[in-house]
Amino acid sequence: MSEVLLKAEGITQQFGGLTALNNVDFELRKNEIVGIIGPNGAGKTTFFNIITGIYPPTAGTINYKGNNITGKKTYEITSMGISRTFQNIRLFDQMTVLENVMVGTHTHTNSGFLDAVFKTPRHHKTEKYVKEKAINLLEITGLSEYRYHYSTSLPYGFQRRLEIARAMANSPEVLLFDEPAAGMNENETRNLAQFITEINAMGYTILLIEHDMRLVMRICHRIYVLDHGTLIFQGTPEEVKRDPKVIEAYLGQEVE
């Protein structure tokens, strides 16, 4: 069995009198693609926000590669090797495609503010490294020909791909995607599924939230199902799509 990279135990999150997550356990193993599904308000994005340090859980622990990361700051978690995208695309619209990806390398550079001001040799060396890395990522993600275009000029599906490329620029081992297929048409979703499978084959471990069940069933090795903040089932796509509790709570019918 593969190494467990990310493990959550007893995660509970309360906002006032509302329990968004209730005693959720979770494991993500090396080289997996794992999906989290469930109705709106099930606690999926809340779970992502806890993993990435946007806020600490009310109770429970998150461990990454054996280290307790519960309550750590977002930048600390990012520097440890976990990157994410968001449901709403968050690109820098006044920057080019290349510049957007270059921004993503910031946690792995040692050039400081004074280096930039005085244009030191370390600054020039860092800039060269950052640009070369970004260009390589654009080639990997099929965006190289758009490197000097403004990010918002890209077709919607390519904007999603650019956001993923920027997340990859931080040299993570684990990528978290929050509804990557949101707003995509059928062809864009099919291309996205192939793209996620390809980057998984490069060695990235992937956790995603997604409502498009065809995408989830096609690419995920395992799936966790949340309903009203409670984990009601976890298993392979074949197991999930035939579980009566999942069908009743979310799917409505078996998914082919």
Secondary structure, 3 states (H helix, E strand, C coil): CCCEEEEEEEEEEEECCEEEEEEEEEEEECCCEEEEECCCCCCHHHHHHHHCCCCCCCEEEEEECCEECCCCCHHHHHHHCEEECCCCCCCCCCCEHHHHHHHCCHHHCCCCHHHHHHCCHHHHHHHHHHHHHHHHHHHHCCCHHHCCCEHHHCCHHHHHHHHHHHHHCCCCCEEEEECCCCCCCHHHHHHHHHHHHHHHHCCCEEEEECCCHHHHHHHCCEEEEEECCEEEEEECHHHHCCCHHHHHHHHCCCCC
